[in-house]
């Protein structure tokens, strides 16, 4: 009985040590993601807004949220089309119209002490060679960038921070059908409570149990001599 109790304690200690990094693991980053609208679908942009040169009639979006990676990023909400957004902005020679959806996210995505503005749309009338960043600057100043040219704030939101890592407890869970999580390459799904996958936990427990059993058997053989 004494050996079994020791083995159980050893197993518990091993599990606590092995799983501790998961409890402290960050869930993702709080940042502005950039999207292209193709038909009725939002597609995560493959380039940054400072390098993309949209065409007249394009619809692009920005969403502020907490996301693990591009496959987990939250899409802009709303179904507004280019025709709706730019209905009151007539075409002009030597200029182009770019429709923008700017979604400031939800209160659960917001940095501490800040309240996100309501989502909004805008039609930017800019030079034909203008980038998306220039179109955004024309309708949503002030913009804020970090030293690595990462877009940190649109229309002054958020006031502080830039792509910071957040704790798992701060991560947004769930979205409506108009702002659902994007889909991407297959990956290990996290546990619904925000921890590692069930398979990973089971594997860790099995390794710990085998290690504890081996140590118990070794001690038992020594005591039998």
C-alpha positions as CSV (number, residue, x, y, z in Angstrom):
1,X,0.0,0.0,0.0
2,X,2.9,2.3,0.8
3,X,4.4,1.8,-2.6
4,X,1.1,2.4,-4.4
5,X,0.6,5.6,-2.5
6,X,4.1,6.8,-3.4
7,X,3.5,5.9,-7.1
8,X,0.2,7.9,-7.1
9,X,1.9,10.9,-5.6
10,X,4.7,10.7,-8.1
11,X,2.2,10.5,-10.9
12,X,0.3,13.5,-9.7
13,X,3.5,15.5,-9.4
14,X,4.6,14.5,-12.8
15,X,1.3,15.6,-14.4
16,X,1.3,18.9,-12.6
17,X,4.9,19.6,-13.9
18,X,4.1,18.4,-17.4
19,X,0.9,20.3,-17.8
20,X,2.0,23.6,-16.1
21,X,3.3,25.1,-19.4
22,X,-0.2,24.6,-21.0
23,X,-2.0,26.6,-18.3
24,X,0.4,29.5,-18.8
25,X,0.4,29.3,-22.6
26,X,-1.0,32.3,-24.3
27,X,-4.1,31.9,-26.5
28,X,-3.1,34.4,-29.2
29,X,-2.5,38.0,-30.1
30,X,-4.7,41.1,-30.1
31,X,-4.4,42.8,-33.5
32,X,-6.0,44.2,-36.6
33,X,-6.4,41.5,-39.3
34,X,-6.8,42.4,-43.0
35,X,-9.3,40.8,-45.4
36,X,-10.3,40.8,-49.1
37,X,-14.0,40.2,-50.1
38,X,-14.4,37.7,-52.9
39,X,-18.1,37.3,-53.8
40,X,-19.8,36.8,-50.5
41,X,-16.8,35.4,-48.7
42,X,-14.1,37.2,-46.6
43,X,-10.6,35.9,-47.5
44,X,-7.6,36.5,-45.2
45,X,-5.2,38.8,-47.1
46,X,-1.9,37.3,-48.2
47,X,-0.2,40.7,-48.1
48,X,-0.2,43.7,-45.8
49,X,-2.3,46.8,-46.6
50,X,0.8,48.8,-47.2
51,X,1.7,46.6,-50.2
52,X,-1.7,45.7,-51.7
53,X,-2.9,48.0,-54.5
54,X,-6.6,47.5,-54.8
55,X,-8.6,48.1,-58.0
56,X,-11.6,50.3,-58.4
57,X,-14.6,48.4,-57.1
58,X,-12.7,46.3,-54.5
59,X,-14.1,45.6,-51.1
60,X,-11.7,45.1,-48.2
61,X,-12.1,44.7,-44.5
62,X,-10.3,45.1,-41.2
63,X,-11.2,43.3,-37.9
64,X,-9.8,43.9,-34.4
65,X,-9.9,40.7,-32.4
66,X,-7.8,38.2,-30.4
67,X,-6.7,35.4,-32.7
68,X,-4.2,32.5,-32.4
69,X,-3.1,32.6,-36.1
70,X,-4.5,33.2,-39.6
71,X,-6.6,30.1,-39.5
72,X,-8.2,31.3,-36.3
73,X,-8.7,34.9,-37.2
74,X,-12.1,36.5,-36.8
75,X,-13.7,38.0,-39.9
76,X,-15.3,41.4,-40.3
77,X,-19.0,41.4,-39.6
78,X,-21.7,42.6,-41.9
79,X,-22.8,41.9,-45.5
80,X,-22.4,45.4,-47.1
81,X,-21.4,45.3,-50.7
82,X,-19.2,47.7,-52.7
83,X,-22.3,49.1,-54.4
84,X,-23.9,49.9,-51.1
85,X,-20.9,51.4,-49.5
86,X,-19.9,53.5,-52.4
87,X,-23.4,54.4,-53.7
88,X,-23.0,58.1,-52.9
89,X,-19.4,58.4,-54.1
90,X,-19.4,58.9,-57.9
91,X,-16.5,57.6,-60.0
92,X,-13.8,60.2,-61.0
93,X,-11.2,60.3,-63.8
94,X,-7.8,59.3,-62.5
95,X,-9.2,58.1,-59.2
96,X,-10.5,54.8,-57.9
97,X,-13.1,53.9,-55.3
98,X,-12.3,51.3,-52.6
99,X,-15.0,50.1,-50.2
100,X,-13.8,49.4,-46.6
101,X,-15.4,47.6,-43.7
102,X,-13.9,48.5,-40.4
103,X,-14.9,46.3,-37.5
104,X,-13.5,47.4,-34.2
105,X,-14.4,44.0,-32.5
106,X,-16.3,43.3,-29.3
107,X,-15.8,44.3,-25.7
108,X,-14.2,40.9,-25.0
109,X,-11.5,41.7,-27.6
110,X,-10.8,45.2,-26.3
111,X,-7.8,46.1,-24.2
112,X,-8.5,46.7,-20.6
113,X,-10.3,50.0,-20.0
114,X,-11.2,50.6,-23.7
115,X,-14.5,50.4,-25.5
116,X,-14.6,49.5,-29.2
117,X,-16.5,51.9,-31.5
118,X,-19.3,50.5,-33.6
119,X,-18.3,48.8,-36.9
120,X,-18.5,51.2,-39.8
121,X,-18.0,51.3,-43.6
122,X,-16.4,53.9,-45.8
123,X,-15.7,54.6,-49.5
124,X,-12.2,55.8,-50.1
125,X,-11.7,57.9,-53.3
126,X,-8.0,57.8,-53.9
127,X,-5.3,57.8,-56.7
128,X,-5.3,54.9,-59.0
129,X,-1.9,53.7,-57.7
130,X,-2.9,54.1,-54.0
131,X,-2.4,51.2,-51.6
132,X,-5.0,49.9,-49.2
133,X,-3.1,51.6,-46.4
134,X,-3.5,54.9,-48.2
135,X,-7.2,54.3,-48.8
136,X,-7.6,53.5,-45.1
137,X,-5.7,56.7,-44.1
138,X,-8.1,58.7,-46.3
139,X,-11.2,57.7,-44.3
140,X,-10.1,56.4,-40.9
141,X,-7.4,58.6,-39.4
142,X,-5.5,58.6,-37.1
143,X,-3.7,55.4,-37.9
144,X,-0.9,54.1,-35.7
145,X,1.9,51.8,-36.7
146,X,4.8,50.2,-34.8
147,X,8.5,50.3,-35.8
148,X,8.0,47.2,-37.8
149,X,5.1,48.8,-39.8
150,X,2.5,46.7,-38.1
151,X,-0.9,48.4,-38.1
152,X,-1.7,49.0,-34.5
153,X,-4.7,51.4,-34.5
154,X,-7.4,52.5,-36.9
155,X,-9.3,55.8,-36.1
156,X,-7.3,55.9,-32.9
157,X,-8.4,52.5,-31.7
158,X,-7.0,51.0,-29.6
159,X,-5.3,53.8,-27.8
160,X,-2.4,51.6,-26.6
161,X,-0.9,48.2,-27.5
162,X,0.1,46.6,-30.7
163,X,-0.3,42.9,-31.5
164,X,0.3,42.0,-27.8
165,X,0.1,38.4,-26.6
166,X,-2.9,37.7,-24.4
167,X,-3.6,35.1,-21.7
168,X,-5.9,32.2,-22.5
169,X,-8.6,33.6,-20.2
170,X,-8.8,36.8,-22.4
171,X,-9.4,34.9,-25.6
172,X,-12.7,35.5,-27.4
173,X,-14.8,32.4,-27.8
174,X,-17.5,32.1,-30.5
175,X,-18.9,34.4,-33.1
176,X,-22.1,35.0,-34.9
177,X,-22.6,33.7,-38.4
178,X,-21.6,37.0,-39.9
179,X,-18.3,37.1,-38.1
180,X,-17.4,33.4,-37.8
181,X,-13.9,32.2,-37.3
182,X,-12.1,31.7,-40.6
183,X,-11.1,28.2,-41.8
184,X,-7.6,27.2,-42.8
185,X,-5.3,24.3,-42.9
186,X,-6.1,21.4,-40.5
187,X,-4.6,21.7,-37.1
188,X,-4.9,20.2,-33.6
189,X,-8.1,21.5,-32.1
190,X,-7.9,22.9,-28.6
191,X,-10.1,21.7,-25.8
192,X,-13.4,23.6,-25.5
193,X,-12.2,25.1,-22.2
194,X,-9.1,26.5,-23.8
195,X,-6.6,23.9,-22.8
196,X,-4.7,21.4,-24.9
197,X,-6.5,18.7,-26.9
198,X,-7.9,15.7,-25.1
199,X,-5.5,13.4,-27.1
200,X,-2.5,15.3,-25.9
201,X,-3.6,15.2,-22.3
202,X,-4.2,11.4,-22.6
203,X,-0.8,10.9,-24.1
204,X,0.9,12.9,-21.4
205,X,-1.0,11.0,-18.7
206,X,0.0,7.6,-20.2
207,X,3.7,8.6,-20.3
208,X,3.5,9.8,-16.7
209,X,1.7,6.6,-15.6
210,X,4.3,4.4,-17.3
211,X,7.1,6.3,-15.7
212,X,5.6,6.1,-12.3
213,X,5.0,2.4,-12.6
214,X,8.5,1.7,-13.7
215,X,10.0,3.6,-10.8
216,X,7.6,1.7,-8.4
217,X,8.7,-1.6,-9.9
218,X,12.3,-0.7,-9.5
219,X,11.9,0.2,-5.9
220,X,10.0,-2.9,-5.2
221,X,12.8,-5.1,-6.6
222,X,15.4,-3.2,-4.5
223,X,13.4,-3.8,-1.4
224,X,13.0,-7.5,-2.2
225,X,16.7,-8.1,-2.3
